[in-house]
Each structure stands twice: as structure tokens, then as C-alpha cells.
Amino acid sequence: MEDEEQLCEAARNGDTDKVRALIESGADVSYFDGHGLSPLMHAAKHGHADAVKCLLEAGAPWNALSPSNLSAGDFAMDSGHQEAFDVLLNAGIQAELILGTIARRSNPSDDTNGDYLEDRITFSEDKLMDSNSKAIMMAWEKPLMEAHAKAVCSGGKHILNIGFGMGLVDNAIQQYAPIKHTIVEAHPEVYGRMLRSGWGEKENVEIIFGRWQDVLPQLESYDGVFFDTYGEYYEDMREFHQHLPSLLKPGGIYSFFNGLCGGNAFFHVVYCQLVSLELESLGYSTQLIPLPVKDCLGEEVWKGVKHKYWQLDTYYLPVCQSIQDSE
Ligand SMILES: C[S@@+](CC[C@H](N)C(=O)[O-])C[C@H]1O[C@@H](n2cnc3c(N)ncnc32)[C@H](O)[C@@H]1O
């Protein structure tokens, strides 16, 4: 049997000494067997945390995917192996903190934001699409947007929303009768549609046309802030977070669309943790409220949509507030 096949077997059996010996004699830790599984996946699936550690230390890629799009972390999670899961989660967080291999580069539109903003877009009743048939916003998110609006409106009456899209969150925010509701939108066609549908005439609404990056000097401090853009990188959201201390009043609530790595359950957990850590370093605590979404997401929802940006059964709605306020 080849060394790599033996490595898979040793990983499956939790024989860490043999795993170590095979690695030392040059067995390739990035190998995939005939089923498309790596030694790390075998170790994770069977809950052998020591073997998982040993393989990671030898450079086994924590984020490799099986043919059914599962990572080693998914295998540990699905089989209920907490210790192996924790080792993989830490490895994922450390790697993403340093390299940002997944979400930092996986732009939903594969374009830069600049390209998206010059792109023609299509509006229909249940979705807003870009010219590559990728969904910018979809109606199935309505209950999520209502929950986000409820969260950000619970801190007071001055609200900021970044990204109008289909206006779902803004319609929900209006239900809470804010004193001032500021909306930042950068796409000319979305902006035009907002004006045509009367948003420019609402007394408590202020629309600021432009990229949030460019209009920051026009923004004030708010009781509630919501962030949901399109065609941007995780880095852009991180940059936005740097401005929270001036955008959010004491006692204010911040939330964002949490679609981070929405195609893989384990990567999503990694990114939920990562964003919470990053917000914590800025002085904010993050509560993730689980909302089941399976029922509003049948296959038919994605008909004609190129990229299925959400594939998980539970949505974790982030509610962030200053650590001082939450104590
Ligand atoms: C996913 S949609 C927002 C959906 C919205 N939350 C809703 O409830 O319908 C994203 C919106 O952000 C806008 N956008 C993208 N980049 C932006 C930026 N840098 N500044 C402001 N708006 C931006 C897009 O044009 C789009 O209208």
C-alpha cells in the first residue's frame, strides 16, 4: 500500500504514532484518496484529535473540501467530535487571521465593487440580479431583514443603513418610526429606483448617494447601524468596523448581514468567530441569534440564480453593542 493510503488508514484508526512516522518518511498530507477524502478528514470524521493536530502541524490544509463540499471541520462537527472540531476551528481562525484565504478573497461577484457599481442590474419581484445572474438581494431574506431592523431599532430612533438593495430592511426600519433614517446607496440604478418609489419624499428619510467609503464625512452618530453591501470583500466590512466607534452612539446597536461563507457550515462558524473577535478588539460584544431559514429556502428559490450564496439551515443574526453597554 502506498504511504498516503497508509496515512489515511492510520488517521482513520487514530494511530498517531504511525501518522507521525509516515509524515516523517515523506507521506503527502495533502493527498486525497479514491473517495476524495484527505487524511485530515479521516482523522476528523473519527474524532481523533491528536492525529488531527499532528496532520495540521505537518501542513495538512484545514480548508480542503471533499467532493460533497465538506471540510475536515464539517466531518468533525457532523459526527459530534468536539475536541477534533475545536482543534480545527482554532486552526481555521489562526489561518484566516493571518492569511484570510477564504472570505477575504471570495468576492460574491468575482469583480471589484467598482465594476459592480457600473454594471446593469435587473429588478424583479423576488430578486435583484447583476449582469452575471448573481443575486444581489433576494426576497427570501425578508424575515431576516425584519429581524435585523428590530435589532438595530431597539437602541433608539436615529438609524443608519448601508445598502438599500430591495429596501426590505429599510421598509422594516420604517415600521419603528425612526426620527431620522439615513440610507447610503452606491448603485445609480438602485438609487434611481429608490427615488421613483418615493423614498426621497419620506420626511424622516435622508438618502446619501455614494459608496459608504466616500460619504463617511457626511455621516453622524446613530442609535442603530446596519451594514449589507454587495460586491465587497470581507476586508471592506472590517474597514467599516473601524469606523463604528464614531458611527455608533453609546448604547447603540450594530448589525450586519451575516452571509460570511454561507456555502459551508464549518467555514461559516470560523468566520462568525473571526468577526466576533475582530469586533471584540474594537470594544464590541457580538451575540449571534440563531434563526432557522430552511423553510423559506426551497430549491425553486434559486431558479435562474448563478451563485447559491446561502446553503445553511440556520442564520446567525449578529447583535453587537459596546462591551461597556453590555456589562
Ligand atoms: C444586498 S443589497 C442590500 C439589501 C438590503 N439590506 C435589503 O434589505 O434589501 C446590497 C446593496 O448595497 C449597495 N452597495 C454595494 N456597495 C456599496 C457601497 N460601497 N456603499 C454603499 N452601498 C453599496 C448595492 O448597490 C446594493 O443595493
The ligand as an ORCA input file, in Angstrom:
! r2SCAN-3c Opt
* xyz 0 1
  C     -27.534     43.024     -0.548
  S     -28.092     44.576     -1.061
  C     -28.814     45.240      0.386
  C     -30.128     44.597      0.685
  C     -30.919     45.321      1.749
  N     -30.391     45.046      3.050
  C     -32.369     44.945      1.686
  O     -32.942     44.716      2.762
  O     -32.962     44.864      0.601
  C     -26.610     45.495     -1.172
  C     -26.771     46.930     -1.608
  O     -25.557     47.627     -1.272
  C     -25.247     48.505     -2.335
  N     -23.790     48.761     -2.250
  C     -22.778     47.992     -2.695
  N     -21.590     48.519     -2.375
  C     -21.854     49.657     -1.687
  C     -21.037     50.632     -1.064
  N     -19.713     50.538     -1.097
  N     -21.632     51.683     -0.448
  C     -22.995     51.764     -0.408
  N     -23.822     50.874     -0.978
  C     -23.264     49.820     -1.610
  C     -25.694     47.742     -3.553
  O     -25.858     48.583     -4.665
  C     -26.989     47.107     -3.096
  O     -28.071     47.956     -3.315
*
